[in-house]
Amino acid sequence: MSDLEIIRHAPFNAETPERALRHAETPSASVYVRSNFGVPQLDWSHRLETGGHVDAPFSLSARELAALPQETIGVTTECAGNSRLTMLPLPAGEPWHHGALSTMSWTGVPLRLLLERAGLRAGATDVLFAGADSGPREDADGIVRFERSLSLEDAMRSGALLALAMNGEPLTAAHGAPVRLVVPGWFGMANVKWLSRIDVRTEPFDGYFQRQRYVYDDAEGVRPVTRMRVKSFITSPTDGDMCAPSASVEGWAWSGDGAITRVEVAVDGGDRWTAANVGTPASPHAWTPWRCALSLPPRARCVLRSRATDAAGNTQPAQITWNRLGYGNNAVRTIVVNTTE
């Protein structure tokens, strides 16, 4: 963890530095870390239990899991609390700026293979995932375990992996070793680390991290955080840069609700947007590159903004709707540059 911007030492939380976000695949040493409790120290003898409303419950060690057929997928993952610091008034929670975001290559066993092996019984509707991490919470009684659930449909069709490796190397302890869940398109809380149990259920899960944390709590009510919202940012130039009036602006865009169909860039205020050239992502679950040529006024201070639209028709808002816990902030971001003659 030598190339991270530390937010908190215990439990350990750290952001990806801005310079590392320019890479299509985030270098392993720069992949952000989100922990709710201390990091469990597990090895390859750690066992994953699969059971609940199934015909044939079973248990596998991490070593046995690694012997099963595996796939590799590229996935952009963002913490639900990313960009919390730009919300006013400032919500409770980890003080994330914009670096709780990374794109990684994950290798592991497709989740659907384990569910099919267990034999789903009639009436199954949800799947609960439990990590080995736990601890006290100020607003809960006793010890709380990190647990999140997915609908059975999302568990089977999302492309979820039981990941054993990241960027071609075995997982580190901070990133969930020896095995973690990776759910493409979902905010990071769905990617349960140090995975210990998969439990098929016949009713929704209402545990702490499903109903009290990682929820949108606003004027519309309380509901669990799920898929990543459409979002974009500028990687070049960077905030404070000096650039020529003929500028090439580049960045990334992503969404959990579909492919990126449009990216636009605006200069200063107003509602005049220039369409960018949208590239091809490295994988269906990775962020999409874009580029836009702009003519900026010489010897000026310019504000640049980008906004993205996805295949579902969602477009980044100018301002986020505030929520009590500060999740899902996908509002348009700005940078300031200075131009030469």
N, C-alpha and C positions, 0 to 999 in steps of 0.2 A: 504494500500500500504506500509506495514511495512517491507517487505522482498524483496526489489527491488534495483537495481543499477540505480540510477537516471541519466539520460542523460541530461534532460532539465526540468526545473520547469514550464515554461510557454511558449508554451503549454506543458503539462505534458507528458514526454516520459521517459520510464524506461525499463531496461533489466531484464531478468530472471537471477538470480545468477547461476554460474556454478554448485554449489552443488545441486540446485533444478532440474537441467536437468538430474539428475540420475534417477529420479522417472519416472515410466511409465506414470503416470498422474501428470502433474505439479500442485503442491499445489496452491490453489487460490491466496494466498497472494503473490505468486512469478510469476504469469502470466504476461508476458511483456505487456506494454501499449504503443500504438502509437496513438498520437493525432496530428492533423494538426492545430486545433483551440482550443479555450476554451471548456470546458466540459459543455454541456447544462444540466440544472437541470430540469428534466422531472419527471412526476409521472404516475400512472396507468390510468389517464384520457387522457394521450397523445394519439392522434389519428393517425392511419396509413391509408393513402388514396391509393386506388388501382384504376387505370383508364387508360386513353389513348385509344389505338386502341382495345377496348373491347366492348362487348354487354351490360354489366351491371356493371358500375363503382360502388364502394361501399367504405364505411369508417367504420373502427373498432377501438374502443379504445383498449389500451393494455390489459385492464381487459377482454374485450370481446374476444380478440385474445387468451388469456390464457384459455378460456373455450372450444376452438376447440381441435380436436384430436392432440396429440403431439407424437414426437419420440425423442429418445436419441441416439446420435452418438458420438464416440470418434474421434477427429480430431487433427492432427498436423498442426499448423499454424506458418508460418514464415513471418516476414516482408520482403518485397522485397529488402530493404536496408541492411539487416543483413550482417555482415562481411564486411561492406564498409571500415572500417578502415584498412583492409589488402590490399586494392587496391592502386596502385601507377601509376601516381600521385593521390593524394587523391581527390576524386570527391566531389562536393558540396552535402550537405544534412546532416541529423542527423548522428553524429559520432558513429554508432553502431559497437560494437565489434562482439561477436558471440551469444549474449543473447537475440536477438529479435526473440525468438523462444519459443514455448510452446506446450504442448499437453493437451487438455482439453476435458471434457465430456460436450456436449451441449444438451440442451433440448428445443424443440420448435415445431412450426407448419411447416410442409413441405411447401415450397414455391409453389410447383405445385398445392396444394389444393386451394390457393388463386387465382392463375392464371386460374384454371379450373372454379372456382366460378364466376370469372369476365367474362368468355366467350371470348376466343381469337377469333378475327375476321380474316378473310382471308387477307393475306398480312402482318401479324405481323412477324417481324424478330428479334427484339431486345427488351430488358427490361432494363429500367433505374431505378436505386435505388438512392434516395436522403436522406441524413441525415439531422438532425436538426442543425448541426454545420456549421458555416460559419465565414468568416473574410477576411481581406485584404491580398493580396499577392503582393510582390514587382514587379513581372513581369506580373501583370494582372490589368485591370481597375476595379474599384469599389469593391464590396463585392463578394467573391467567395464562393459558397456552395460546400460541399463535395458531389460529385455525381460520380457514376461509373455505367457502363452497362455490361450486358452479352448478348450473342446471345440467342435467344429464346430456341434453343436446349440445351445450357448449363444451362439455368435457369430451364428447365423442367427435365433434366436428370442427373444433377450433384449431386443430393441429398441435395440441398441447404435447409437450415432451416431458419425460422424466430425465432431466439433463444431468449428465455426469462430467461433461467437459465444456469449457468456454474458450473460444478462440483457439481451439486445437490442443488445449492443455487441461489436465484434470482440475476440477473445481478447487478453489482455495477455501479455507474454513470460513472466511468472511463472506464468500459468495455462495455458501450453502452446502459445502462438501459433507458427505460424498454424493448426495443426490438432492436435487431441487426440482420443483415444478416450474415450467416455463409455458405461459399461455399467450401466444401471439395476439397482438391487438389490444390486450388489456393493460390497465395501469399495473404498476409493479406489485401492489399488495396481493394480487392473484398468484404471483410466482412464489409460492410457499417454499422457503429454504429449509434445509435439514429435514427433508420430508421423512416422516415416520409412519404415517397411516393414511390409507385411502378408504373411506367409509361410504358405501352406497346407501342412500337414504330414500324414504318414501314421503318425506316432508321437508320443507325449507329449513335451513339452519339459522338460528337466531343468536349465535354466540357473540362475544364481546367485539371481535374485529369484523363482524358482519353487520351489527346493529348499533354499536356505540362509537366505533371508530371506522374510518374509511367509509364514511357516509356523507352525502350531501344533506346538510341541515340548513334550510333556508325557508323563505316564505311559502315554497311549494310543499314543505313537509320534510320528512327524513326518509332517505332511500339509499341503498348501497351504491358505492362507486363501482363502476364496471369498466367499460371500454375507454381507451384513450380518446380524448377530444381532438378534433382537427387543429393543427398547430404548425407554425413555421418560425424560422429565425434566420438572420443574416450571419454568414460566417466570414464573408469578405466583401467590403472592408470591415474592420472591426471598430467598435466605439472609440472615438477620439483620433482615428487615423487621418492623415493628410492624403488626399487623392486628387487625381487630375479631373477636370470637368467632364471629360469623356470617361465615364466610370462603368466598370463591369461589376455588377452586384450579384453575389452567389449565396446559396444557402441550402437548407434542408426543409422538407415538409413531411408530415406524417399524420395518420389518423387510424383509429381502431375501427372506424365504420366504413372503410372502403378506400380505394385507390385515390391518390391525389390527382385531380383533374385540372386544377387551375391554381396558379400563384401570381399575385400581382404586387407591384412595388409602388409606393407613393413617396413623393418628396415634400417635406414640410407638412403643413396642415392642409385642410380641405379634403375633397373626395375625388381627386384626380389620380387614377391608378393606371399603371402601365403593365401590360401582360408580360410575364416572364416565359422563357422557354423551359418547359418541364421535361426533365430527363427520365431515365428508366432506373428504378430502384434495383439494388443488387439482388433482392429477393422480394416476394410479394408482401413480406412482413417487415421490411426494412424501410427506412426513410427514403424519400425521393429527392434527388438533386434538382436544382433549378438555377437559372441564370438570366439576368436581365441587363441590357445595355441602357444606360441613362446619360442624358446630357444635363449636367449640373451647372449652375451659375459659377463663374470664376470668382476667386477670392471671397468665398462665402462660407458661412456656417450652415450646413444642411442637415435636416432631420430625415432619416430614411426609415420607412416602415414596410413590412411584408405581411401579406395575409394569404391564406390557403383555403381552397375549397375541395371537398372530397366527393366521391361518386354518389354519396347519399344526399348531396346538396347542402351539407353543413359548411358554413364559412366562419372563419375566426371573427369574433366580435371585437368592436373597438374597445369595449370595457367588459370586464367579467362581472357576472352577477355574484355579489358577495355571499359567502356561506360561512357558517360559524367556525368550521374546522379548516377552512382554507384549501379545499381540494379543487382540482380540475381547472386551474387558471390557464386558459388558452387565449387570453386577450392579445391583440396585436402588440408586438414589441417594437421599440424604437432604438435607433442608434444615432449618434451625431458624428458627422465628419466635417473636415475643413478642406476646401478646395484650393488648388494653386491657380496661377494665372492661366 
